[in-house]
Amino acid sequence: MKDTMLKYYIKMQNLLSGDEGQDLVEYALVVALIALAATAGMKTLASDLSTAFSSIGTTINGDV
């Protein structure tokens, strides 16, 4: 019985001390940061594109 309990104890210690899951969390944080930056950049890009297309449309209408 003591041997079985010792084996379970050792297995639990190995599971708790493992750092395999830490890499997954770090990658998830990096992906979240990239998504946040992309979302913030999209607003600026959208307004710049809108301004550019408005300028092009005004130029085309003036020439026609």
Helices and strands as residue ranges (DSSP letters): H 2-17, H 20-63
